[in-house]
Structures are given as C-alpha cells and as structure tokens.
Amino acid sequence: MSKAFTPTANKPGVITANDLREGFNVWMCEDGWTPDPRKATLYEDEAIAELAMLQAIGQADLVVGPYIVEAKRGPNGPEPVHFREAFRQRGPSNYFHGIQAEQQAEASNV
C-alpha cells in the first residue's frame, strides 16, 4: 500500500480521492466513484485493496490523490474512524453549501 494503513478484517478501509473536475471528496464504490461515503466499498483484504488502489490511480482523468483510509462498519455503510476523514465527509467548511446543505435537507425530510 502507498500509505502506512493496510486494511484487514479487523481494521477495514475505504478508498477516497477528490473529483478532478468538481473538487468534491469522493469514495470508490462498486460502480465507480460516489460523493456518498456510505456507499463506499469497504476493503478487508490488503491484496484486493491494493488492486483497487491501482485502478484508482489509473483513473487520473476522474480523480486526484486517491488513498486508503481506515473505516468501520456502520448501520448505513462505512463510517470514518479518524477525525480528519469525518471532517472531509462534511464537505467544505468555509460556509454552508453543497454537500452540507444537501445532507441537512435529507435529514430534515426524514
């Protein structure tokens, strides 16, 4: 793995990057990339994660800076383990817009 973190069954991980055109945070999923981290593929095997990382690196026309980060299973999909990744999932912090506004709208409709 290119980073120090290596996913295992006890400490799974997800692959994240930034969308090349929009700049949003995205997560690798079964059919490409998603802005919804709950839909990310959770990797529990180092070899499979390494192959997925190679695929992500090969998609330089779609994403920049892919890396794997520790995650945990949650009731609605993968959840971040570290503060930095939880912060990235909330979207830009300079003002309330985009992903943050969409997530609040979804939460208020529930």
Order of alpha helices (4+ residues) and beta strands (2+ residues): beta-beta-beta-alpha-beta-beta-alpha-alpha
